[in-house]
């Protein structure tokens, strides 16, 4: 009876914890929607989301420059993530020897534990100064600086998840390929990577959420200037992303003003995007579990 009672208590505690997390998520959505409604009502949903100008001093609020800056920073940072993180995961999972892996794996995990504000300081002192002097820029704070910094920051995250996906591939697949005469690299390219593709895609989707949700490092180097670059793909121009606008302006905004409610609308847009990305990643992970019978 005591064992059954303890099992029921533990089960109840876990159930309450699960329900609490769901309720907290629902309350966050409710609070953001409630605080955003005045902005959507006064500015208009279309003008607020697709408006070409964000100028708080003139009570002009259009998220289009913020959305464009977020997309540019995210895509460039993700390119750096994939270009470095995926090959590194392949090397650690399939090609590295025990001695090499014992050194590189802890080093990557150590990079993942560095606070984002430290990356931001290093970005200001090194990256921004380098871009400013090398490309004759008025200021090194730019979309390019934010992309490079965020791309480097989240290399450990994508490497770890991709490595786990590669190691989840059953050994029988690899051994069968090698037994048929394929080389080690051919096995990685034509067997392991396709089998782990769902996990790798899930890692990429999750990293998009990490990049677009980063605040302090991006605020320090991206410039926080909500305007469209001229030309539109000029990564050397300063820009703004969702988190940098919220963190940069919320501290000085009058409570209850249109600016205040517009910033909550920006936060709501960010939360919706991150939620959709997380749900997509969960669906992709469920596919790989079904694929391998996990």
ChimeraX commands (.cxc) that place a marker at each C-alpha (Angstrom):
marker #1 position 0.00,0.00,0.00 radius 0.5
marker #1 position 2.82,2.42,0.82 radius 0.5
marker #1 position 4.46,1.82,-2.55 radius 0.5
marker #1 position 1.15,2.37,-4.34 radius 0.5
marker #1 position 0.53,5.52,-2.33 radius 0.5
marker #1 position 3.98,6.93,-3.12 radius 0.5
marker #1 position 3.49,6.13,-6.83 radius 0.5
marker #1 position 0.17,7.97,-6.79 radius 0.5
marker #1 position 1.73,10.98,-5.06 radius 0.5
marker #1 position 4.56,11.15,-7.58 radius 0.5
marker #1 position 2.11,10.72,-10.46 radius 0.5
marker #1 position -0.06,13.52,-9.07 radius 0.5
marker #1 position 2.91,15.86,-8.63 radius 0.5
marker #1 position 4.05,15.25,-12.20 radius 0.5
marker #1 position 0.52,15.76,-13.49 radius 0.5
marker #1 position 0.21,19.07,-11.61 radius 0.5
marker #1 position 3.60,20.18,-12.97 radius 0.5
marker #1 position 2.51,19.39,-16.53 radius 0.5
marker #1 position -0.81,21.19,-16.14 radius 0.5
marker #1 position 0.95,24.17,-14.52 radius 0.5
marker #1 position 3.32,24.55,-17.46 radius 0.5
marker #1 position 0.38,24.51,-19.88 radius 0.5
marker #1 position -1.51,27.07,-17.80 radius 0.5
marker #1 position 1.54,29.35,-17.65 radius 0.5
marker #1 position 1.86,29.20,-21.45 radius 0.5
marker #1 position -1.83,30.00,-21.87 radius 0.5
marker #1 position -1.56,32.91,-19.41 radius 0.5
marker #1 position 1.45,34.32,-21.26 radius 0.5
marker #1 position -0.50,34.24,-24.52 radius 0.5
marker #1 position -3.53,35.80,-22.81 radius 0.5
marker #1 position -1.47,38.61,-21.27 radius 0.5
marker #1 position 0.31,39.43,-24.54 radius 0.5
marker #1 position -2.94,39.36,-26.51 radius 0.5
marker #1 position -4.68,41.57,-23.96 radius 0.5
marker #1 position -1.88,44.15,-23.95 radius 0.5
marker #1 position -1.54,44.04,-27.75 radius 0.5
marker #1 position -5.22,44.54,-28.62 radius 0.5
marker #1 position -5.18,48.37,-28.21 radius 0.5
marker #1 position -2.33,48.59,-30.74 radius 0.5
marker #1 position -4.11,46.35,-33.25 radius 0.5
marker #1 position -7.30,48.35,-32.73 radius 0.5
marker #1 position -5.77,51.85,-33.00 radius 0.5
marker #1 position -3.14,51.20,-35.69 radius 0.5
marker #1 position -4.90,48.39,-37.54 radius 0.5
marker #1 position -3.65,44.83,-37.87 radius 0.5
marker #1 position -2.45,45.23,-41.47 radius 0.5
marker #1 position -0.72,48.57,-40.85 radius 0.5
marker #1 position 0.86,47.33,-37.62 radius 0.5
marker #1 position 2.28,44.15,-39.15 radius 0.5
marker #1 position 3.11,45.35,-42.66 radius 0.5
marker #1 position 3.64,49.07,-42.08 radius 0.5
marker #1 position 6.93,50.29,-43.64 radius 0.5
marker #1 position 8.03,52.56,-40.81 radius 0.5
marker #1 position 8.60,52.25,-37.05 radius 0.5
marker #1 position 9.02,55.71,-35.52 radius 0.5
marker #1 position 8.02,55.83,-31.87 radius 0.5
marker #1 position 8.48,59.60,-31.50 radius 0.5
marker #1 position 5.86,60.18,-34.19 radius 0.5
marker #1 position 3.53,57.41,-33.00 radius 0.5
marker #1 position 4.12,55.52,-36.25 radius 0.5
marker #1 position 4.31,51.78,-35.70 radius 0.5
marker #1 position 4.87,49.36,-38.56 radius 0.5
marker #1 position 6.66,46.05,-37.98 radius 0.5
marker #1 position 7.82,45.56,-41.55 radius 0.5
marker #1 position 11.40,46.84,-40.91 radius 0.5
marker #1 position 11.63,44.72,-37.76 radius 0.5
marker #1 position 10.36,41.60,-39.55 radius 0.5
marker #1 position 12.74,42.18,-42.46 radius 0.5
marker #1 position 15.71,42.69,-40.11 radius 0.5
marker #1 position 14.81,39.57,-38.14 radius 0.5
marker #1 position 14.57,37.48,-41.30 radius 0.5
marker #1 position 17.92,38.72,-42.64 radius 0.5
marker #1 position 19.75,38.19,-39.36 radius 0.5
marker #1 position 18.18,34.76,-38.84 radius 0.5
marker #1 position 18.96,33.49,-42.35 radius 0.5
marker #1 position 22.58,34.65,-42.30 radius 0.5
marker #1 position 23.15,33.32,-38.79 radius 0.5
marker #1 position 21.51,30.02,-39.72 radius 0.5
marker #1 position 23.79,29.71,-42.75 radius 0.5
marker #1 position 26.81,30.02,-40.45 radius 0.5
marker #1 position 25.18,27.51,-38.06 radius 0.5
marker #1 position 24.64,24.92,-40.76 radius 0.5
marker #1 position 27.93,25.51,-42.54 radius 0.5
marker #1 position 29.95,24.93,-39.35 radius 0.5
marker #1 position 27.69,23.00,-36.97 radius 0.5
marker #1 position 26.49,20.15,-39.19 radius 0.5
marker #1 position 29.96,19.14,-40.50 radius 0.5
marker #1 position 31.27,19.37,-36.94 radius 0.5
marker #1 position 28.49,17.06,-35.75 radius 0.5
marker #1 position 29.30,14.58,-38.54 radius 0.5
marker #1 position 32.95,14.61,-37.56 radius 0.5
marker #1 position 32.25,14.07,-33.86 radius 0.5
marker #1 position 29.63,11.36,-34.41 radius 0.5
marker #1 position 31.23,9.37,-37.22 radius 0.5
marker #1 position 34.85,10.27,-37.88 radius 0.5
marker #1 position 36.54,11.53,-34.72 radius 0.5
marker #1 position 38.69,9.16,-32.68 radius 0.5
marker #1 position 38.14,8.72,-28.93 radius 0.5
marker #1 position 41.00,11.06,-27.99 radius 0.5
marker #1 position 39.93,13.81,-30.38 radius 0.5
marker #1 position 36.30,13.55,-29.31 radius 0.5
marker #1 position 37.20,13.62,-25.61 radius 0.5
marker #1 position 38.77,17.05,-26.14 radius 0.5
marker #1 position 36.41,18.62,-28.67 radius 0.5
marker #1 position 33.10,17.53,-27.15 radius 0.5
marker #1 position 33.71,19.23,-23.74 radius 0.5
marker #1 position 35.03,22.32,-25.52 radius 0.5
marker #1 position 31.81,22.63,-27.52 radius 0.5
marker #1 position 29.70,22.12,-24.41 radius 0.5
marker #1 position 31.75,24.81,-22.65 radius 0.5
marker #1 position 30.96,27.26,-25.47 radius 0.5
marker #1 position 27.25,26.50,-25.03 radius 0.5
marker #1 position 27.50,27.59,-21.38 radius 0.5
marker #1 position 28.97,31.04,-22.08 radius 0.5
marker #1 position 26.36,33.74,-21.20 radius 0.5
marker #1 position 24.97,35.67,-24.14 radius 0.5
marker #1 position 26.02,39.00,-22.63 radius 0.5
marker #1 position 29.64,37.84,-22.78 radius 0.5
marker #1 position 29.23,37.08,-26.47 radius 0.5
marker #1 position 27.73,40.55,-26.84 radius 0.5
marker #1 position 30.68,42.26,-25.17 radius 0.5
marker #1 position 33.13,40.33,-27.31 radius 0.5
marker #1 position 31.08,41.23,-30.37 radius 0.5
marker #1 position 31.26,44.94,-29.52 radius 0.5
marker #1 position 34.98,44.91,-28.70 radius 0.5
marker #1 position 36.19,42.65,-31.51 radius 0.5
marker #1 position 33.62,42.02,-34.25 radius 0.5
marker #1 position 32.08,45.49,-34.47 radius 0.5
marker #1 position 35.50,47.17,-34.38 radius 0.5
marker #1 position 36.83,44.81,-37.06 radius 0.5
marker #1 position 33.90,45.37,-39.43 radius 0.5
marker #1 position 34.08,49.14,-38.93 radius 0.5
marker #1 position 37.78,49.35,-39.81 radius 0.5
marker #1 position 37.82,46.70,-42.53 radius 0.5
marker #1 position 34.79,47.85,-44.54 radius 0.5
marker #1 position 35.03,51.60,-43.84 radius 0.5
marker #1 position 31.64,51.64,-42.13 radius 0.5
marker #1 position 30.31,54.55,-40.10 radius 0.5
marker #1 position 29.51,52.03,-37.39 radius 0.5
marker #1 position 30.24,48.34,-37.23 radius 0.5
marker #1 position 26.89,47.71,-35.57 radius 0.5
marker #1 position 24.97,46.17,-38.42 radius 0.5
marker #1 position 22.86,43.25,-39.63 radius 0.5
marker #1 position 26.08,41.49,-40.64 radius 0.5
marker #1 position 27.57,41.85,-37.14 radius 0.5
marker #1 position 24.40,40.47,-35.55 radius 0.5
marker #1 position 24.31,37.56,-37.99 radius 0.5
marker #1 position 27.92,36.56,-37.41 radius 0.5
marker #1 position 27.63,36.81,-33.64 radius 0.5
marker #1 position 24.38,34.84,-33.41 radius 0.5
marker #1 position 25.66,32.31,-35.91 radius 0.5
marker #1 position 28.71,31.63,-33.74 radius 0.5
marker #1 position 26.72,31.64,-30.50 radius 0.5
marker #1 position 24.45,28.78,-31.49 radius 0.5
marker #1 position 26.96,26.50,-33.20 radius 0.5
marker #1 position 27.20,24.35,-30.01 radius 0.5
marker #1 position 23.40,23.92,-29.90 radius 0.5
marker #1 position 23.01,22.72,-33.47 radius 0.5
marker #1 position 26.14,20.56,-33.22 radius 0.5
marker #1 position 24.88,18.75,-30.12 radius 0.5
marker #1 position 21.40,18.05,-31.49 radius 0.5
marker #1 position 22.70,16.94,-34.90 radius 0.5
marker #1 position 25.24,14.66,-33.24 radius 0.5
marker #1 position 22.48,13.03,-31.19 radius 0.5
marker #1 position 20.45,12.51,-34.36 radius 0.5
marker #1 position 23.41,10.92,-36.13 radius 0.5
marker #1 position 24.12,8.61,-33.19 radius 0.5
marker #1 position 20.46,7.56,-33.13 radius 0.5
marker #1 position 20.86,5.86,-36.51 radius 0.5
marker #1 position 20.91,2.07,-35.87 radius 0.5
marker #1 position 24.33,0.43,-36.18 radius 0.5
marker #1 position 22.83,-2.19,-38.49 radius 0.5
marker #1 position 22.39,0.45,-41.20 radius 0.5
marker #1 position 26.06,1.42,-41.08 radius 0.5
marker #1 position 27.37,-2.11,-40.72 radius 0.5
marker #1 position 25.26,-3.27,-43.67 radius 0.5
marker #1 position 26.63,-0.47,-45.84 radius 0.5
marker #1 position 30.23,-1.25,-44.89 radius 0.5
marker #1 position 29.64,-4.96,-45.47 radius 0.5
marker #1 position 28.50,-4.21,-49.03 radius 0.5
marker #1 position 31.83,-2.52,-49.75 radius 0.5
marker #1 position 31.02,1.14,-49.18 radius 0.5
marker #1 position 33.73,3.34,-47.75 radius 0.5
marker #1 position 33.30,5.11,-44.42 radius 0.5
marker #1 position 32.52,8.43,-46.10 radius 0.5
marker #1 position 30.07,6.83,-48.54 radius 0.5
marker #1 position 28.28,5.26,-45.59 radius 0.5
marker #1 position 28.03,8.65,-43.88 radius 0.5
marker #1 position 26.85,10.39,-47.05 radius 0.5
marker #1 position 24.36,7.88,-48.41 radius 0.5
marker #1 position 23.17,6.04,-45.28 radius 0.5
marker #1 position 23.73,7.94,-42.04 radius 0.5
marker #1 position 22.82,11.45,-43.22 radius 0.5
marker #1 position 19.56,10.44,-44.97 radius 0.5
marker #1 position 18.55,8.33,-41.97 radius 0.5
marker #1 position 19.22,11.23,-39.58 radius 0.5
marker #1 position 17.76,13.91,-41.86 radius 0.5
marker #1 position 14.60,14.38,-39.77 radius 0.5
marker #1 position 16.66,14.98,-36.62 radius 0.5
marker #1 position 18.98,17.38,-38.43 radius 0.5
marker #1 position 16.03,19.34,-39.79 radius 0.5
marker #1 position 14.53,19.48,-36.30 radius 0.5
marker #1 position 17.83,20.87,-34.99 radius 0.5
marker #1 position 17.80,23.56,-37.66 radius 0.5
marker #1 position 14.20,24.53,-36.89 radius 0.5
marker #1 position 14.93,24.72,-33.16 radius 0.5
marker #1 position 17.98,26.85,-33.83 radius 0.5
marker #1 position 15.90,29.30,-35.82 radius 0.5
marker #1 position 13.84,29.82,-32.67 radius 0.5
marker #1 position 17.00,30.28,-30.60 radius 0.5
marker #1 position 18.42,32.84,-33.01 radius 0.5
marker #1 position 15.25,34.87,-33.43 radius 0.5
marker #1 position 14.67,34.88,-29.66 radius 0.5
marker #1 position 18.13,36.03,-28.58 radius 0.5
marker #1 position 18.14,39.46,-26.94 radius 0.5
marker #1 position 21.24,40.91,-25.27 radius 0.5
marker #1 position 23.93,39.88,-27.75 radius 0.5
marker #1 position 21.83,41.07,-30.69 radius 0.5
marker #1 position 20.95,44.35,-28.95 radius 0.5
marker #1 position 24.63,45.22,-28.51 radius 0.5
marker #1 position 25.77,44.65,-32.10 radius 0.5
marker #1 position 22.83,44.89,-34.51 radius 0.5
marker #1 position 22.38,48.67,-34.20 radius 0.5
marker #1 position 18.70,48.61,-33.14 radius 0.5
marker #1 position 17.63,50.94,-35.94 radius 0.5
marker #1 position 14.20,49.82,-37.19 radius 0.5
marker #1 position 14.34,50.79,-40.85 radius 0.5
marker #1 position 14.64,48.99,-44.17 radius 0.5
marker #1 position 18.22,48.73,-45.47 radius 0.5
marker #1 position 18.91,50.61,-48.71 radius 0.5
marker #1 position 19.22,48.58,-50.86 radius 0.5
marker #1 position 17.02,46.03,-49.11 radius 0.5
marker #1 position 19.72,43.32,-48.96 radius 0.5
marker #1 position 22.48,45.60,-47.64 radius 0.5
marker #1 position 23.72,43.65,-44.61 radius 0.5
marker #1 position 26.17,46.43,-43.73 radius 0.5
marker #1 position 23.33,48.72,-42.63 radius 0.5
marker #1 position 22.19,48.84,-39.00 radius 0.5
marker #1 position 18.93,47.01,-38.37 radius 0.5
marker #1 position 16.58,45.85,-35.66 radius 0.5
marker #1 position 15.03,42.54,-34.69 radius 0.5
marker #1 position 12.08,41.69,-32.47 radius 0.5
marker #1 position 14.03,41.28,-29.26 radius 0.5
marker #1 position 16.32,44.28,-29.73 radius 0.5
marker #1 position 13.35,46.62,-30.24 radius 0.5
marker #1 position 11.56,45.33,-27.13 radius 0.5
marker #1 position 14.66,45.45,-24.93 radius 0.5
marker #1 position 15.82,48.80,-26.28 radius 0.5
marker #1 position 12.53,50.69,-26.00 radius 0.5
marker #1 position 10.45,49.09,-23.24 radius 0.5
marker #1 position 12.45,50.69,-20.40 radius 0.5
marker #1 position 11.52,54.25,-21.40 radius 0.5
marker #1 position 8.01,53.85,-22.79 radius 0.5
marker #1 position 5.07,55.39,-20.87 radius 0.5
marker #1 position 2.80,52.74,-19.40 radius 0.5
marker #1 position -0.48,52.38,-21.29 radius 0.5
marker #1 position 0.62,54.42,-24.31 radius 0.5
marker #1 position 0.23,53.31,-27.93 radius 0.5
marker #1 position 3.98,52.72,-28.03 radius 0.5
marker #1 position 3.67,50.48,-24.98 radius 0.5
marker #1 position 0.94,48.36,-26.53 radius 0.5
marker #1 position 2.79,48.21,-29.88 radius 0.5
marker #1 position 5.82,46.71,-28.17 radius 0.5
marker #1 position 3.58,44.03,-26.70 radius 0.5
marker #1 position 2.33,43.36,-30.22 radius 0.5
marker #1 position 5.93,42.84,-31.29 radius 0.5
marker #1 position 6.36,40.40,-28.41 radius 0.5
marker #1 position 3.18,38.57,-29.41 radius 0.5
marker #1 position 4.41,38.24,-32.99 radius 0.5
marker #1 position 7.71,36.84,-31.74 radius 0.5
marker #1 position 5.98,34.35,-29.42 radius 0.5
marker #1 position 3.72,33.12,-32.23 radius 0.5
marker #1 position 6.71,32.57,-34.53 radius 0.5
marker #1 position 8.72,30.71,-31.89 radius 0.5
marker #1 position 5.69,28.58,-30.94 radius 0.5
marker #1 position 5.12,27.57,-34.56 radius 0.5
marker #1 position 8.81,26.68,-34.92 radius 0.5
marker #1 position 8.77,24.56,-31.75 radius 0.5
marker #1 position 5.64,22.70,-32.83 radius 0.5
marker #1 position 7.24,22.06,-36.24 radius 0.5
marker #1 position 10.37,20.70,-34.58 radius 0.5
marker #1 position 8.28,18.38,-32.37 radius 0.5
marker #1 position 6.44,17.03,-35.42 radius 0.5
marker #1 position 9.74,16.38,-37.18 radius 0.5
marker #1 position 11.16,14.61,-34.12 radius 0.5
marker #1 position 8.08,12.40,-33.97 radius 0.5
marker #1 position 8.73,11.40,-37.56 radius 0.5
marker #1 position 12.25,10.21,-36.82 radius 0.5
marker #1 position 11.00,8.18,-33.80 radius 0.5
marker #1 position 8.42,6.45,-36.00 radius 0.5
marker #1 position 11.03,5.90,-38.69 radius 0.5
marker #1 position 13.38,4.03,-36.36 radius 0.5
marker #1 position 10.73,2.52,-34.12 radius 0.5
marker #1 position 11.72,4.66,-31.15 radius 0.5
marker link #1:1,2 radius 0.2
marker link #1:2,3 radius 0.2
marker link #1:3,4 radius 0.2
marker link #1:4,5 radius 0.2
marker link #1:5,6 radius 0.2
marker link #1:6,7 radius 0.2
marker link #1:7,8 radius 0.2
marker link #1:8,9 radius 0.2
marker link #1:9,10 radius 0.2
marker link #1:10,11 radius 0.2
marker link #1:11,12 radius 0.2
marker link #1:12,13 radius 0.2
marker link #1:13,14 radius 0.2
marker link #1:14,15 radius 0.2
marker link #1:15,16 radius 0.2
marker link #1:16,17 radius 0.2
marker link #1:17,18 radius 0.2
marker link #1:18,19 radius 0.2
marker link #1:19,20 radius 0.2
marker link #1:20,21 radius 0.2
marker link #1:21,22 radius 0.2
marker link #1:22,23 radius 0.2
marker link #1:23,24 radius 0.2
marker link #1:24,25 radius 0.2
marker link #1:25,26 radius 0.2
marker link #1:26,27 radius 0.2
marker link #1:27,28 radius 0.2
marker link #1:28,29 radius 0.2
marker link #1:29,30 radius 0.2
marker link #1:30,31 radius 0.2
marker link #1:31,32 radius 0.2
marker link #1:32,33 radius 0.2
marker link #1:33,34 radius 0.2
marker link #1:34,35 radius 0.2
marker link #1:35,36 radius 0.2
marker link #1:36,37 radius 0.2
marker link #1:37,38 radius 0.2
marker link #1:38,39 radius 0.2
marker link #1:39,40 radius 0.2
marker link #1:40,41 radius 0.2
marker link #1:41,42 radius 0.2
marker link #1:42,43 radius 0.2
marker link #1:43,44 radius 0.2
marker link #1:44,45 radius 0.2
marker link #1:45,46 radius 0.2
marker link #1:46,47 radius 0.2
marker link #1:47,48 radius 0.2
marker link #1:48,49 radius 0.2
marker link #1:49,50 radius 0.2
marker link #1:50,51 radius 0.2
marker link #1:51,52 radius 0.2
marker link #1:52,53 radius 0.2
marker link #1:53,54 radius 0.2
marker link #1:54,55 radius 0.2
marker link #1:55,56 radius 0.2
marker link #1:56,57 radius 0.2
marker link #1:57,58 radius 0.2
marker link #1:58,59 radius 0.2
marker link #1:59,60 radius 0.2
marker link #1:60,61 radius 0.2
marker link #1:61,62 radius 0.2
marker link #1:62,63 radius 0.2
marker link #1:63,64 radius 0.2
marker link #1:64,65 radius 0.2
marker link #1:65,66 radius 0.2
marker link #1:66,67 radius 0.2
marker link #1:67,68 radius 0.2
marker link #1:68,69 radius 0.2
marker link #1:69,70 radius 0.2
marker link #1:70,71 radius 0.2
marker link #1:71,72 radius 0.2
marker link #1:72,73 radius 0.2
marker link #1:73,74 radius 0.2
marker link #1:74,75 radius 0.2
marker link #1:75,76 radius 0.2
marker link #1:76,77 radius 0.2
marker link #1:77,78 radius 0.2
marker link #1:78,79 radius 0.2
marker link #1:79,80 radius 0.2
marker link #1:80,81 radius 0.2
marker link #1:81,82 radius 0.2
marker link #1:82,83 radius 0.2
marker link #1:83,84 radius 0.2
marker link #1:84,85 radius 0.2
marker link #1:85,86 radius 0.2
marker link #1:86,87 radius 0.2
marker link #1:87,88 radius 0.2
marker link #1:88,89 radius 0.2
marker link #1:89,90 radius 0.2
marker link #1:90,91 radius 0.2
marker link #1:91,92 radius 0.2
marker link #1:92,93 radius 0.2
marker link #1:93,94 radius 0.2
marker link #1:94,95 radius 0.2
marker link #1:95,96 radius 0.2
marker link #1:96,97 radius 0.2
marker link #1:97,98 radius 0.2
marker link #1:98,99 radius 0.2
marker link #1:99,100 radius 0.2
marker link #1:100,101 radius 0.2
marker link #1:101,102 radius 0.2
marker link #1:102,103 radius 0.2
marker link #1:103,104 radius 0.2
marker link #1:104,105 radius 0.2
marker link #1:105,106 radius 0.2
marker link #1:106,107 radius 0.2
marker link #1:107,108 radius 0.2
marker link #1:108,109 radius 0.2
marker link #1:109,110 radius 0.2
marker link #1:110,111 radius 0.2
marker link #1:111,112 radius 0.2
marker link #1:112,113 radius 0.2
marker link #1:113,114 radius 0.2
marker link #1:114,115 radius 0.2
marker link #1:115,116 radius 0.2
marker link #1:116,117 radius 0.2
marker link #1:117,118 radius 0.2
marker link #1:118,119 radius 0.2
marker link #1:119,120 radius 0.2
marker link #1:120,121 radius 0.2
marker link #1:121,122 radius 0.2
marker link #1:122,123 radius 0.2
marker link #1:123,124 radius 0.2
marker link #1:124,125 radius 0.2
marker link #1:125,126 radius 0.2
marker link #1:126,127 radius 0.2
marker link #1:127,128 radius 0.2
marker link #1:128,129 radius 0.2
marker link #1:129,130 radius 0.2
marker link #1:130,131 radius 0.2
marker link #1:131,132 radius 0.2
marker link #1:132,133 radius 0.2
marker link #1:133,134 radius 0.2
marker link #1:134,135 radius 0.2
marker link #1:135,136 radius 0.2
marker link #1:136,137 radius 0.2
marker link #1:137,138 radius 0.2
marker link #1:138,139 radius 0.2
marker link #1:139,140 radius 0.2
marker link #1:140,141 radius 0.2
marker link #1:141,142 radius 0.2
marker link #1:142,143 radius 0.2
marker link #1:143,144 radius 0.2
marker link #1:144,145 radius 0.2
marker link #1:145,146 radius 0.2
marker link #1:146,147 radius 0.2
marker link #1:147,148 radius 0.2
marker link #1:148,149 radius 0.2
marker link #1:149,150 radius 0.2
marker link #1:150,151 radius 0.2
marker link #1:151,152 radius 0.2
marker link #1:152,153 radius 0.2
marker link #1:153,154 radius 0.2
marker link #1:154,155 radius 0.2
marker link #1:155,156 radius 0.2
marker link #1:156,157 radius 0.2
marker link #1:157,158 radius 0.2
marker link #1:158,159 radius 0.2
marker link #1:159,160 radius 0.2
marker link #1:160,161 radius 0.2
marker link #1:161,162 radius 0.2
marker link #1:162,163 radius 0.2
marker link #1:163,164 radius 0.2
marker link #1:164,165 radius 0.2
marker link #1:165,166 radius 0.2
marker link #1:166,167 radius 0.2
marker link #1:167,168 radius 0.2
marker link #1:168,169 radius 0.2
marker link #1:169,170 radius 0.2
marker link #1:170,171 radius 0.2
marker link #1:171,172 radius 0.2
marker link #1:172,173 radius 0.2
marker link #1:173,174 radius 0.2
marker link #1:174,175 radius 0.2
marker link #1:175,176 radius 0.2
marker link #1:176,177 radius 0.2
marker link #1:177,178 radius 0.2
marker link #1:178,179 radius 0.2
marker link #1:179,180 radius 0.2
marker link #1:180,181 radius 0.2
marker link #1:181,182 radius 0.2
marker link #1:182,183 radius 0.2
marker link #1:183,184 radius 0.2
marker link #1:184,185 radius 0.2
marker link #1:185,186 radius 0.2
marker link #1:186,187 radius 0.2
marker link #1:187,188 radius 0.2
marker link #1:188,189 radius 0.2
marker link #1:189,190 radius 0.2
marker link #1:190,191 radius 0.2
marker link #1:191,192 radius 0.2
marker link #1:192,193 radius 0.2
marker link #1:193,194 radius 0.2
marker link #1:194,195 radius 0.2
marker link #1:195,196 radius 0.2
marker link #1:196,197 radius 0.2
marker link #1:197,198 radius 0.2
marker link #1:198,199 radius 0.2
marker link #1:199,200 radius 0.2
marker link #1:200,201 radius 0.2
marker link #1:201,202 radius 0.2
marker link #1:202,203 radius 0.2
marker link #1:203,204 radius 0.2
marker link #1:204,205 radius 0.2
marker link #1:205,206 radius 0.2
marker link #1:206,207 radius 0.2
marker link #1:207,208 radius 0.2
marker link #1:208,209 radius 0.2
marker link #1:209,210 radius 0.2
marker link #1:210,211 radius 0.2
marker link #1:211,212 radius 0.2
marker link #1:212,213 radius 0.2
marker link #1:213,214 radius 0.2
marker link #1:214,215 radius 0.2
marker link #1:215,216 radius 0.2
marker link #1:216,217 radius 0.2
marker link #1:217,218 radius 0.2
marker link #1:218,219 radius 0.2
marker link #1:219,220 radius 0.2
marker link #1:220,221 radius 0.2
marker link #1:221,222 radius 0.2
marker link #1:222,223 radius 0.2
marker link #1:223,224 radius 0.2
marker link #1:224,225 radius 0.2
marker link #1:225,226 radius 0.2
marker link #1:226,227 radius 0.2
marker link #1:227,228 radius 0.2
marker link #1:228,229 radius 0.2
marker link #1:229,230 radius 0.2
marker link #1:230,231 radius 0.2
marker link #1:231,232 radius 0.2
marker link #1:232,233 radius 0.2
marker link #1:233,234 radius 0.2
marker link #1:234,235 radius 0.2
marker link #1:235,236 radius 0.2
marker link #1:236,237 radius 0.2
marker link #1:237,238 radius 0.2
marker link #1:238,239 radius 0.2
marker link #1:239,240 radius 0.2
marker link #1:240,241 radius 0.2
marker link #1:241,242 radius 0.2
marker link #1:242,243 radius 0.2
marker link #1:243,244 radius 0.2
marker link #1:244,245 radius 0.2
marker link #1:245,246 radius 0.2
marker link #1:246,247 radius 0.2
marker link #1:247,248 radius 0.2
marker link #1:248,249 radius 0.2
marker link #1:249,250 radius 0.2
marker link #1:250,251 radius 0.2
marker link #1:251,252 radius 0.2
marker link #1:252,253 radius 0.2
marker link #1:253,254 radius 0.2
marker link #1:254,255 radius 0.2
marker link #1:255,256 radius 0.2
marker link #1:256,257 radius 0.2
marker link #1:257,258 radius 0.2
marker link #1:258,259 radius 0.2
marker link #1:259,260 radius 0.2
marker link #1:260,261 radius 0.2
marker link #1:261,262 radius 0.2
marker link #1:262,263 radius 0.2
marker link #1:263,264 radius 0.2
marker link #1:264,265 radius 0.2
marker link #1:265,266 radius 0.2
marker link #1:266,267 radius 0.2
marker link #1:267,268 radius 0.2
marker link #1:268,269 radius 0.2
marker link #1:269,270 radius 0.2
marker link #1:270,271 radius 0.2
marker link #1:271,272 radius 0.2
marker link #1:272,273 radius 0.2
marker link #1:273,274 radius 0.2
marker link #1:274,275 radius 0.2
marker link #1:275,276 radius 0.2
marker link #1:276,277 radius 0.2
marker link #1:277,278 radius 0.2
marker link #1:278,279 radius 0.2
marker link #1:279,280 radius 0.2
marker link #1:280,281 radius 0.2
marker link #1:281,282 radius 0.2
marker link #1:282,283 radius 0.2
marker link #1:283,284 radius 0.2
marker link #1:284,285 radius 0.2
marker link #1:285,286 radius 0.2
marker link #1:286,287 radius 0.2
marker link #1:287,288 radius 0.2
marker link #1:288,289 radius 0.2
marker link #1:289,290 radius 0.2
marker link #1:290,291 radius 0.2
marker link #1:291,292 radius 0.2
marker link #1:292,293 radius 0.2
marker link #1:293,294 radius 0.2
view
